[in-house]
Amino acid sequence: MDVPQPDPDHSTSGGTSRSHRRGWLLATILAGLSVVGIGYWLSPSTVRSSVALSTASTDALATSRQVTAYRTASCGCCKGWLDHLRANGFSVKDHVVADLEAVKSSLNVPGDLASCHTAKVAGFVIEGHVPAEAIDQLLRQRPAVVGIAVPGMPLGSPGMESSLRSESYTVYSFGRDGSRRTFLQIEA
């Protein structure tokens, strides 16, 4: 805020003009009203509401990053994929199941997109060695799909890392009607 300076044309014997005092008084009143306005907006109930909204947003984000995974006991690359998700900020619930095909069937995973593990996150199905970046994109965009999949077990995908070679692969999205599209292309 600018502080009014004395006007040399309106000076008085006391060094301050009447118009200068009025300007100073008006500036002081406006500053006081601003503080009262800020005080209103930062009242304890408003602060509590803001904290509650922030906590709700954080809880929603944490929930959207919670993965429930299904795999067989003998699958080592599945554990590697789960480690990849954890390293990228996902919370993982790992379920070892005897009948993985029943899980895939109940979640509408197309047979030609199947892999060695299946998961769910925020209402979407994740099939196979899908990289965390694709899951993040899915959660940001929220397309009208059942889920995304990396069929098979491509070398270089999360959990299938190899020092010998990596291959390019495609992450597909799939719908309830059996439709599928390229969701993300991963280059080696």
C-alpha positions as CSV (number, residue, x, y, z in Angstrom):
1,M,0.0,0.0,0.0
2,D,1.3,3.5,-0.9
3,V,1.7,5.9,2.0
4,P,0.4,9.4,1.0
5,Q,3.1,12.0,1.0
6,P,2.6,15.6,2.1
7,D,1.4,17.9,-0.7
8,P,3.7,20.9,-0.8
9,D,0.9,23.0,-2.2
10,H,-1.4,22.3,0.7
11,S,1.0,22.5,3.6
12,T,0.0,24.0,6.9
13,S,2.0,25.3,9.8
14,G,1.8,21.8,11.4
15,G,3.4,20.2,8.3
16,T,0.4,18.1,7.5
17,S,-2.6,19.2,5.4
18,R,-6.2,18.3,6.0
19,S,-6.4,16.4,2.8
20,H,-3.3,14.4,3.7
21,R,-4.9,13.5,7.1
22,R,-8.1,12.4,5.3
23,G,-6.0,10.3,2.8
24,W,-4.1,8.7,5.7
25,L,-7.3,8.0,7.6
26,L,-9.0,6.4,4.5
27,A,-5.9,4.2,4.0
28,T,-5.9,3.1,7.6
29,I,-9.6,2.3,7.5
30,L,-9.2,0.3,4.3
31,A,-6.2,-1.6,5.8
32,G,-8.3,-2.4,8.9
33,L,-11.2,-3.7,6.8
34,S,-8.7,-5.9,4.8
35,V,-7.4,-7.4,8.0
36,V,-11.0,-8.0,9.3
37,G,-11.8,-9.6,5.9
38,I,-8.8,-11.9,6.1
39,G,-9.7,-12.7,9.7
40,Y,-13.2,-13.7,8.5
41,W,-11.8,-16.0,5.8
42,L,-9.3,-17.5,8.2
43,S,-11.7,-18.1,11.0
44,P,-11.2,-21.4,12.9
45,S,-14.2,-23.0,11.1
46,T,-12.9,-22.0,7.7
47,V,-9.5,-23.3,8.5
48,R,-11.0,-26.6,9.7
49,S,-13.0,-26.8,6.5
50,S,-9.9,-26.2,4.4
51,V,-8.0,-28.9,6.3
52,A,-10.9,-31.3,5.9
53,L,-11.0,-30.7,2.2
54,S,-7.2,-31.2,1.9
55,T,-7.4,-34.4,3.9
56,A,-10.3,-35.6,1.8
57,S,-8.3,-34.9,-1.4
58,T,-5.3,-36.7,0.1
59,D,-7.4,-39.7,1.1
60,A,-9.0,-39.9,-2.4
61,L,-5.5,-39.8,-4.0
62,A,-4.3,-42.5,-1.6
63,T,-7.3,-44.6,-2.4
64,S,-6.9,-44.1,-6.1
65,R,-3.3,-45.4,-5.9
66,Q,-4.2,-48.6,-4.0
67,V,-3.7,-51.7,-6.1
68,T,-5.3,-55.0,-5.3
69,A,-3.3,-57.7,-7.2
70,Y,-4.0,-61.3,-7.9
71,R,-1.3,-63.8,-8.8
72,T,-0.3,-67.4,-8.3
73,A,2.3,-68.4,-5.7
74,S,4.9,-69.5,-8.2
75,C,5.1,-66.3,-10.2
76,G,8.4,-64.4,-9.6
77,C,7.9,-61.8,-12.2
78,C,4.6,-60.8,-10.6
79,K,6.5,-59.9,-7.5
80,G,8.9,-57.8,-9.6
81,W,5.9,-55.9,-11.0
82,L,4.5,-55.3,-7.6
83,D,7.8,-54.0,-6.4
84,H,7.8,-51.6,-9.5
85,L,4.4,-50.3,-8.4
86,R,5.5,-49.8,-4.8
87,A,8.6,-47.9,-6.0
88,N,6.3,-45.6,-8.0
89,G,4.1,-44.7,-5.0
90,F,1.3,-47.3,-5.2
91,S,0.1,-49.1,-2.2
92,V,-0.3,-52.8,-3.0
93,K,-2.5,-55.5,-1.5
94,D,-1.1,-58.8,-2.8
95,H,-3.4,-61.8,-3.1
96,V,-2.1,-65.2,-4.0
97,V,-4.9,-67.2,-5.5
98,A,-5.3,-70.8,-6.7
99,D,-7.6,-70.0,-9.6
100,L,-6.3,-66.9,-11.4
101,E,-8.5,-67.7,-14.5
102,A,-11.6,-67.3,-12.4
103,V,-10.4,-63.8,-11.3
104,K,-9.7,-62.8,-14.9
105,S,-13.1,-64.1,-16.0
106,S,-14.9,-62.2,-13.3
107,L,-13.1,-59.0,-14.2
108,N,-13.8,-59.3,-18.0
109,V,-10.2,-59.7,-19.1
110,P,-10.1,-60.7,-22.8
111,G,-8.3,-64.0,-23.2
112,D,-5.9,-62.6,-25.9
113,L,-4.8,-59.8,-23.5
114,A,-4.1,-62.1,-20.6
115,S,-0.8,-62.2,-18.7
116,C,0.4,-63.8,-15.5
117,H,-1.3,-61.5,-13.0
118,T,-4.4,-59.3,-12.7
119,A,-5.0,-56.2,-10.5
120,K,-7.6,-53.6,-9.8
121,V,-7.0,-49.9,-9.1
122,A,-9.7,-47.2,-8.6
123,G,-12.3,-49.4,-10.4
124,F,-10.1,-50.2,-13.4
125,V,-8.6,-53.6,-14.2
126,I,-4.9,-53.8,-14.8
127,E,-3.7,-56.9,-16.7
128,G,-0.1,-58.0,-16.9
129,H,3.1,-56.0,-16.8
130,V,1.6,-52.5,-17.2
131,P,4.1,-49.8,-16.2
132,A,3.3,-47.3,-13.5
133,E,3.3,-44.4,-16.0
134,A,0.4,-46.1,-17.9
135,I,-1.6,-46.5,-14.7
136,D,-1.0,-42.9,-13.7
137,Q,-2.2,-41.8,-17.2
138,L,-5.3,-44.0,-16.8
139,L,-6.1,-42.5,-13.4
140,R,-5.6,-38.9,-14.7
141,Q,-7.7,-39.4,-17.9
142,R,-10.3,-41.9,-16.5
143,P,-11.5,-43.1,-20.0
144,A,-14.6,-45.1,-20.3
145,V,-12.9,-48.5,-20.3
146,V,-12.8,-51.6,-18.2
147,G,-9.0,-51.5,-17.9
148,I,-5.6,-51.6,-19.5
149,A,-3.4,-54.6,-20.4
150,V,0.0,-55.7,-21.5
151,P,-0.5,-59.1,-23.0
152,G,2.1,-61.8,-22.5
153,M,5.4,-61.0,-20.7
154,P,7.4,-58.6,-22.9
155,L,11.1,-58.4,-22.0
156,G,11.9,-55.0,-20.5
157,S,8.5,-54.5,-19.0
158,P,8.2,-53.9,-15.2
159,G,9.0,-57.3,-13.6
160,M,10.5,-58.6,-16.8
161,E,13.6,-56.6,-16.9
162,S,16.6,-58.1,-18.6
163,S,20.2,-57.1,-19.0
164,L,20.3,-58.9,-22.3
165,R,17.6,-57.1,-24.2
166,S,14.3,-55.2,-24.0
167,E,11.5,-55.1,-26.5
168,S,8.9,-52.5,-27.4
169,Y,5.4,-53.3,-26.4
170,T,1.9,-51.9,-26.4
171,V,-0.4,-51.1,-23.5
172,Y,-4.0,-51.7,-24.7
173,S,-7.2,-50.4,-23.2
174,F,-10.3,-52.7,-23.4
175,G,-14.0,-52.2,-23.0
176,R,-16.8,-54.3,-21.7
177,D,-18.0,-55.0,-25.2
178,G,-14.6,-56.5,-26.1
179,S,-13.3,-53.5,-27.9
180,R,-9.7,-52.6,-27.5
181,R,-7.4,-49.7,-28.5
182,T,-3.8,-48.8,-28.2
183,F,-3.5,-46.9,-24.9
184,L,0.3,-46.3,-24.8
185,Q,3.2,-47.5,-26.8
186,I,6.4,-48.3,-24.9
187,E,9.6,-48.2,-26.9
188,A,12.6,-50.3,-26.0
